[in-house]
């Protein structure tokens, strides 16, 4: 009996082909000339075109990549995802600290630039945020600071601002010290080897950042009340999750893959709705999701009560 569904072997072959196309795309974004075979793969996928000197990515793709703040980190990010997928296929436990220093640093720089975009978005949409970001002497808490790029972004754009970046990875703090020294901000950002679930600061910060991608579920549940206590009355928490929870995304293949990736990495699999509900239960006020562009992280903001 004929069926419209391809046989399993054909579907697996198509998925493997897609993985190779993704690898070919990642390795082409540096702009170097492509071999005939490499270019033909991308040409067949509609991602490249033949020109007089050989194959190149399409002009619209080159322009879009050039405009991304993570252009340098983009190939490494795709490579990391493919390595994670390979580990999952072979049943190898997730290795969250597996990137080399160069990739880790590039990803961190991208996070700093992206956070700057989030701050601009929040300043445009939420009353009071613009004024907060102009208040000299702002105190900022950066949870999971990585290379310190997010703390540096705040320190660089807010006159007199000071930040504390905490992380549980000694390597991250080593790279953060180098990054902050490079940007001449090491005197305004304090780095701590500290778990946010054990945070004891009280009434110390005007602004805090909590990305669920860097923290496990149990630690996240413990972190919410501790960060609330660390904020000054009326202080703002910006939290983020890769799981947007939008109705149009529920049940899609992309959402299912994201949830599996988050689970394998030991991160917190709360979508924006659950994150907002937990913030309310933890005693925050003015809790709301701020819509972000498609495929960006979902942002949920909340304030410590007065």
VEXMAR-163340 format. One line per 4 residues: their letters; for each residue x negated, y negated, z of N, C-alpha, C. Coordinates in steps of 0.2 Angstrom, whole numbers. Atoms other than C-alpha are relative to their C-alpha. Layout:
! VEXMAR-163340
a = X/Y/Z/X/Y/Z/X/Y/Z; ... .
//
This chain:
! VEXMAR-163340
xxxx = -4/6/0/0/0/0/-4/-6/0; 4/6/1/-7/-17/-5/1/-5/6; -1/5/-6/-10/-30/9/-4/-6/-2; 3/6/1/-14/-48/8/-6/-1/5 .
xxxx = 5/0/-5/-26/-46/23/-6/3/-3; 6/-3/2/-44/-43/18/-2/6/5; 2/-5/-5/-52/-27/25/-5/-3/5; 4/3/-5/-62/-29/40/-7/-1/-2 .
xxxx = 7/1/3/-79/-27/31/-1/-6/-4; 0/6/4/-75/-41/19/1/-6/5; 0/6/-4/-70/-52/33/-6/-1/4; 7/1/-4/-86/-49/43/-5/-3/-5 .
xxxx = 5/3/5/-96/-52/27/1/-8/-1; -1/7/1/-87/-69/25/-2/-4/6; 2/4/-6/-90/-74/43/-8/0/0; 8/0/0/-109/-69/41/-2/-5/-5 .
xxxx = 2/4/5/-110/-79/25/1/-8/3; -1/6/-3/-102/-94/34/-6/-2/5; 6/2/-5/-116/-93/48/-6/-2/-4; 6/1/4/-129/-93/34/1/-7/-3 .
xxxx = -1/6/3/-121/-108/26/-2/-6/5; 2/4/-5/-122/-117/43/-7/-1/1; 7/0/-1/-140/-113/45/-3/-4/-6; 3/3/6/-144/-119/27/2/-8/1 .
xxxx = -1/7/-1/-135/-136/31/-4/-3/5; 4/2/-6/-144/-138/48/-7/-2/-3; 7/1/2/-161/-136/39/-1/-4/-5; 1/5/6/-157/-148/25/1/-7/2 .
xxxx = -2/7/-2/-152/-163/36/-6/-5/0; 6/4/0/-170/-169/37/-2/-3/-6; 1/3/6/-170/-174/19/-5/2/-4; 5/-3/4/-184/-164/13/3/4/-6 .
xxxx = -2/-4/6/-183/-156/-5/2/7/2; -2/-7/-1/-173/-140/-5/-2/4/-6; 1/-5/5/-178/-124/-14/6/1/-4; -5/-2/4/-168/-118/-28/5/4/3 .
xxxx = -5/-5/-3/-160/-104/-18/3/-4/6; -3/3/-5/-158/-115/-3/6/-5/-2; -5/5/3/-149/-129/-13/6/3/-3; -6/-4/3/-138/-116/-22/5/2/5 .
xxxx = -5/-2/-6/-131/-110/-5/4/-6/1; -4/6/-2/-126/-128/-1/4/-2/-6; -4/1/5/-120/-131/-18/6/4/-1; -6/-5/0/-109/-116/-18/5/-2/5 .
xxxx = -4/1/-5/-102/-122/-2/3/-8/0; -3/7/1/-98/-140/-9/-4/-5/4; 3/5/-5/-111/-148/3/-6/-3/-3; 6/3/4/-125/-152/-10/1/0/-7 .
xxxx = -1/1/7/-127/-157/-28/-7/0/-3; 6/0/4/-140/-155/-41/-2/-7/-3; 2/6/2/-150/-170/-45/-6/1/-4; 6/-1/5/-165/-174/-57/-6/4/4 .
xxxx = 6/-3/-4/-178/-169/-43/2/7/3; -2/-7/-3/-168/-153/-38/7/-1/4; -6/0/-4/-155/-151/-24/0/-5/5; -1/5/-6/-149/-164/-11/7/1/3 .
xxxx = -7/0/-3/-135/-165/1/4/-6/-3; -4/5/3/-121/-175/-6/-1/-7/3; 1/7/-3/-122/-194/-4/4/-2/6; -4/1/-5/-107/-195/7/-2/3/7 .
xxxx = 2/-3/-6/-114/-182/19/-6/-3/3; 6/3/-2/-131/-190/19/1/-7/4; -2/6/-3/-123/-207/24/3/1/7; -3/-2/-7/-113/-199/38/-5/2/5 .
xxxx = 5/-3/-4/-127/-190/45/-5/-6/2; 4/6/-1/-138/-206/44/3/-5/5; -3/4/-4/-125/-215/54/1/3/7; -1/-3/-6/-124/-203/68/-6/-1/5 .
xxxx = 5/2/-5/-133/-207/85/-5/7/1; 3/-7/-2/-138/-188/86/-4/3/-6; 3/-3/7/-146/-187/68/-6/4/1; 6/-4/-1/-163/-181/75/2/7/3 .
xxxx = -1/-6/-4/-155/-169/87/5/5/-4; -5/-4/3/-142/-162/75/-2/7/-2; 2/-7/2/-152/-147/67/-1/4/7; 1/-4/-6/-157/-142/85/6/2/3 .
xxxx = -6/-2/-3/-140/-142/91/4/5/-4; -3/-6/4/-134/-131/77/-4/6/1; 5/-5/-2/-149/-120/80/2/3/7; -1/-3/-6/-145/-118/98/7/3/0 .
xxxx = -6/-3/0/-127/-114/95/0/7/-4; 1/-7/4/-132/-100/82/-4/5/5; 3/-5/-4/-144/-93/95/4/2/6; -5/-2/-5/-130/-93/108/4/5/-2 .
xxxx = -5/-5/3/-119/-84/96/-4/7/-1; 4/-7/0/-133/-71/93/0/3/6; 0/-3/-6/-135/-68/111/7/3/2; -7/-3/-1/-116/-66/113/1/6/-4 .
xxxx = -1/-5/4/-116/-54/99/-3/7/3; 4/-6/-2/-129/-43/107/1/1/8; -2/-1/-7/-122/-44/125/-6/-3/4; 5/3/-4/-137/-55/131/3/-5/4 .
xxxx = -2/5/-4/-133/-66/146/-2/-7/-3; 2/7/2/-132/-85/142/-6/-2/3; 6/3/-3/-148/-94/144/1/-8/-1; -1/7/0/-143/-112/148/-6/-4/-1 .
xxxx = 6/4/0/-161/-118/150/-5/3/-5; 5/-4/5/-168/-109/134/-3/-5/-5; 3/5/5/-171/-125/123/-7/-2/2; 7/3/-2/-189/-131/122/1/-7/1 .
xxxx = 0/7/-2/-193/-148/128/2/-5/-5; -2/5/6/-191/-157/111/7/0/-1; -7/-1/2/-174/-150/108/4/-3/6; -3/3/-6/-169/-154/126/0/-7/0 .
xxxx = 1/8/0/-175/-172/125/4/-3/-6; -4/3/5/-167/-175/108/8/1/2; -7/-1/-2/-150/-168/115/1/-6/5; -1/5/-5/-152/-180/130/0/-7/-3 .
xxxx = -1/7/3/-155/-195/119/6/-1/-3; -6/0/4/-140/-191/109/6/-1/6; -5/1/-6/-130/-190/126/0/-7/2; 0/7/-2/-136/-207/131/4/-5/-5 .
xxxx = -3/4/6/-131/-215/114/8/1/0; -7/-1/0/-114/-206/115/4/-3/6; -3/3/-6/-111/-212/133/1/-7/-1; -1/8/2/-114/-230/127/7/-1/-4 .
xxxx = -6/1/4/-100/-227/114/6/1/5; -6/-1/-5/-88/-220/128/1/-7/4; -1/6/-4/-92/-236/139/3/-5/-4; -4/5/4/-87/-247/124/7/1/-1 .
xxxx = -7/-2/1/-71/-237/121/4/-2/7; -4/1/-7/-66/-238/140/0/-8/1; 0/7/-2/-71/-257/141/6/-3/-5; -5/3/4/-59/-260/126/7/2/2 .
xxxx = -6/-2/-1/-45/-250/132/3/0/8; -2/0/-7/-45/-251/151/-1/-6/4; 2/7/-3/-43/-267/161/-5/1/6; 5/0/-6/-57/-270/173/-7/3/-2 .
xxxx = 6/-4/1/-70/-259/165/-5/-5/-3; 5/5/3/-78/-273/154/-3/-4/6; 3/4/-5/-80/-284/170/-5/4/4; 4/-4/-3/-87/-269/179/-7/1/-3 .
xxxx = 6/-1/4/-100/-267/166/-4/-6/-1; 4/6/-1/-105/-285/168/-2/-2/7; 1/2/-6/-106/-285/186/-8/2/2; 7/0/-2/-124/-288/192/-1/4/6 .
xxxx = 1/-4/-6/-130/-275/205/4/6/0; -4/-6/1/-119/-261/198/-4/6/3; 3/-6/-2/-123/-244/207/3/6/-4; -3/-5/4/-121/-229/196/-3/7/2 .
xxxx = 2/-7/-1/-121/-210/199/1/4/-6; 0/-4/6/-126/-199/185/-1/8/2; 0/-7/-2/-122/-181/188/-2/5/-6; 3/-4/6/-132/-168/178/-4/-5/-4 .
xxxx = 3/6/3/-144/-182/173/-4/2/-6; 4/-2/5/-154/-171/161/-6/-4/-1; 6/5/1/-168/-183/154/1/-7/2; -1/7/-3/-160/-198/162/3/-5/-5 .
xxxx = -2/4/5/-153/-205/146/6/-4/1; -6/3/-1/-136/-209/152/-1/-5/6; 2/5/-5/-143/-217/168/-3/-6/-3; 4/5/3/-155/-227/157/5/-5/-4 .
xxxx = -5/4/4/-140/-233/146/3/-5/4; -3/4/-5/-131/-240/161/-5/-5/2; 5/5/-3/-147/-248/168/-2/-5/-6; 2/5/5/-151/-256/151/5/-5/-2 .
xxxx = -6/4/3/-134/-263/147/3/-5/6; -3/4/-6/-129/-270/165/-6/-3/4; 6/3/-3/-141/-283/172/0/2/8; 1/-2/-7/-148/-278/189/3/7/2 .
xxxx = -3/-6/-2/-139/-261/189/-6/5/2; 4/-5/-2/-147/-247/198/4/7/0; -3/-7/0/-144/-228/196/-3/5/4; 3/-6/-3/-146/-212/204/2/6/-5 .
xxxx = -1/-5/4/-148/-197/193/-1/7/4; 1/-7/-4/-146/-179/201/1/6/-5; 0/-6/4/-149/-162/193/-3/5/4; 3/-6/-4/-153/-145/199/-6/4/-4 .
xxxx = 5/-2/4/-166/-142/185/-6/-4/1; 6/4/-1/-184/-147/190/-3/-2/-7; 2/2/7/-188/-147/171/3/-6/-2; -4/5/2/-174/-159/168/-3/-7/3 .
xxxx = 2/6/-4/-181/-171/181/-7/-2/-2; 7/2/3/-199/-170/174/1/-3/-6; -1/4/6/-193/-175/157/4/-6/1; -3/6/-1/-182/-188/164/-5/-5/3 .
xxxx = 6/5/-2/-197/-196/173/-3/-3/-6; 4/2/6/-206/-197/156/5/-5/-4; -4/4/4/-191/-204/147/2/-7/3; -1/6/-3/-187/-217/160/-6/-5/0 .
xxxx = 6/3/1/-205/-222/160/-1/-3/-7; 0/3/7/-205/-224/141/4/-6/-1; -5/5/1/-190/-235/142/-1/-6/6; 2/5/-5/-198/-245/157/6/-1/5 .
xxxx = -5/0/-4/-183/-241/168/-1/4/6; 1/-5/-6/-191/-229/181/1/-4/6; -1/4/-6/-190/-243/194/7/-1/2; -7/1/-1/-171/-244/192/4/6/0 .
xxxx = -4/-6/0/-166/-226/191/-4/5/5; 2/-5/-5/-169/-214/206/2/7/-2; -1/-6/2/-171/-196/202/0/5/6; -1/-5/-6/-165/-182/214/1/7/-2 .
xxxx = -2/-7/1/-166/-163/214/5/2/5; -5/0/-5/-149/-161/221/6/3/-4; -6/-3/3/-133/-151/218/6/-5/2; -6/4/-2/-117/-162/217/4/3/5 .
xxxx = -4/-4/-5/-108/-149/227/-2/-2/7; 3/1/-7/-119/-154/242/-1/-8/1; 1/7/-1/-118/-173/239/2/-3/6; -3/3/-6/-117/-183/255/0/-8/0 .
xxxx = 0/7/0/-119/-201/249/8/-2/2; -7/3/-2/-104/-212/256/0/-7/-2; -2/6/2/-97/-227/248/-6/-4/-3; 6/3/3/-113/-230/238/1/-2/-7 .
xxxx = 0/1/7/-107/-231/220/6/-4/-3; -6/3/3/-96/-242/209/2/4/-6; -1/-4/6/-97/-230/194/-3/7/0; 3/-7/0/-100/-211/192/2/3/-6 .
xxxx = -1/-4/6/-101/-199/178/0/7/1; 0/-7/-1/-96/-181/179/2/4/-6; -2/-4/6/-97/-170/163/1/8/3; -1/-6/-2/-90/-153/166/-4/5/-3 .
xxxx = 4/-5/3/-101/-145/154/-7/2/3; 7/-2/-3/-116/-145/166/1/3/7; -2/-2/-6/-107/-138/181/5/6/0; -5/-6/0/-98/-122/186/6/-2/4 .
xxxx = -7/2/-3/-80/-121/192/0/-1/7; 0/0/-8/-84/-118/211/-3/-7/1; 3/6/-2/-96/-133/211/4/-6/-2; -4/6/2/-84/-144/201/6/-1/5 .
xxxx = -5/1/-5/-70/-141/213/-3/-3/7; 3/4/-6/-82/-146/228/-2/-7/-2; 3/6/2/-89/-160/218/5/-6/0; -5/6/0/-73/-170/216/1/-4/6 .
xxxx = 0/4/-6/-70/-174/234/-6/-4/2; 6/2/-2/-88/-177/237/-2/-7/-4; 1/6/4/-89/-190/222/4/-5/2; -4/5/-2/-74/-198/228/-2/-4/6 .
xxxx = 3/3/-6/-82/-201/245/-6/-4/-1; 6/4/1/-98/-207/237/2/-7/-4; -2/6/3/-88/-220/227/2/-6/5; -2/5/-4/-85/-237/235/8/-1/-2 .
xxxx = -7/0/1/-66/-241/237/1/-4/-7; -2/3/7/-59/-244/219/-5/2/-5; 5/-2/5/-75/-236/211/3/4/-5; -2/-4/6/-73/-228/194/-4/6/-1 .
xxxx = 3/-6/2/-76/-210/190/2/1/-7; -1/-3/7/-78/-205/171/-2/7/0; 1/-7/1/-76/-187/169/1/3/-7; -1/-2/7/-77/-177/153/0/8/0 .
xxxx = 0/-7/2/-73/-160/146/1/1/-7; 0/-2/7/-75/-151/129/7/2/-2; -6/-3/1/-58/-144/131/6/-5/0; -4/6/0/-46/-158/126/7/2/2 .
xxxx = -7/-2/-3/-30/-148/129/6/-3/-4; -5/4/4/-21/-158/115/5/6/-3; -5/-5/3/-5/-149/109/-2/3/-7; 2/-2/7/-11/-148/91/-6/5/0 .
xxxx = 6/-4/0/-27/-139/97/1/7/4; -1/-6/-4/-19/-126/108/1/6/-4; -1/-6/3/-21/-108/102/-4/0/-7; 4/0/7/-32/-113/87/-7/4/1 .
xxxx = 6/-3/0/-48/-104/83/-5/-4/4; 5/5/-3/-59/-119/88/1/0/7; -1/0/-7/-51/-120/105/-2/7/4; 2/-7/-3/-53/-101/108/-7/1/1 .
xxxx = 7/0/0/-71/-102/103/-3/-4/6; 2/5/-5/-74/-117/114/0/3/7; -1/-3/-6/-67/-108/129/-4/5/2; 4/-5/-1/-77/-93/127/-7/-2/1 .
xxxx = 7/3/-1/-93/-103/125/-1/-3/7; 0/3/-7/-89/-113/141/-1/5/5; 0/-5/-5/-86/-97/150/-7/3/0; 7/-3/1/-102/-89/144/-5/-4/3 .
xxxx = 5/4/-2/-112/-104/149/1/-1/8; -1/1/-7/-105/-104/167/2/-7/1; -3/7/-1/-97/-121/164/7/0/3; -7/0/-2/-80/-127/170/5/0/-5 .
xxxx = -5/0/6/-66/-122/158/7/-3/2; -6/4/-1/-54/-135/163/2/-5/-6; -1/4/6/-45/-144/149/2/-7/4; -1/7/-3/-41/-163/151/6/0/5 .
xxxx = -5/0/-5/-24/-159/159/-1/2/7; 1/-3/-6/-30/-148/172/-5/-4/4; 5/5/-3/-45/-160/176/4/-6/3; -4/5/-3/-32/-174/178/3/2/6 .
xxxx = -3/-2/-6/-22/-164/190/-4/2/6; 4/-1/-5/-36/-159/200/-3/-6/3; 2/7/-3/-42/-177/202/5/-2/4; -5/2/-5/-25/-181/209/0/4/6 .
xxxx = 0/-4/-6/-26/-167/221/-6/-1/5; 6/1/-4/-43/-172/226/0/-7/3; -1/6/-3/-36/-189/231/-2/-7/-4; 2/5/4/-41/-200/217/7/-4/-2 .
xxxx = -5/4/2/-29/-214/210/-1/-2/-7; 0/3/7/-25/-222/193/-3/5/-5; 3/-5/4/-29/-205/185/3/0/-7; -2/0/7/-28/-205/166/-5/2/-5 .
xxxx = 4/-3/6/-34/-197/150/-1/-6/-5; 1/5/6/-42/-209/137/-1/3/-6; 1/-4/6/-40/-203/120/-7/-2/-4; 6/0/4/-56/-200/110/0/2/-7 .
xxxx = 0/-2/7/-60/-197/92/0/8/0; 0/-7/0/-57/-179/86/-7/3/0; 6/-4/-1/-70/-166/91/-5/-4/5; 4/2/-5/-77/-178/104/2/3/7 .
xxxx = -2/-2/-7/-76/-174/123/6/-4/2; -5/3/-3/-60/-178/132/-2/-4/6; 2/4/-6/-62/-192/145/6/-1/4; -5/1/-5/-52/-193/161/-3/-4/5 .
xxxx = 3/5/-5/-55/-208/172/5/0/6; -4/0/-6/-49/-210/190/-4/-5/4; 3/4/-5/-53/-222/204/1/3/7; 0/-1/-8/-57/-220/223/5/-4/3 .
xx = -5/4/-3/-43/-226/233/-3/-6/4; 3/5/-5/-45/-243/242/2/1/7 .
//
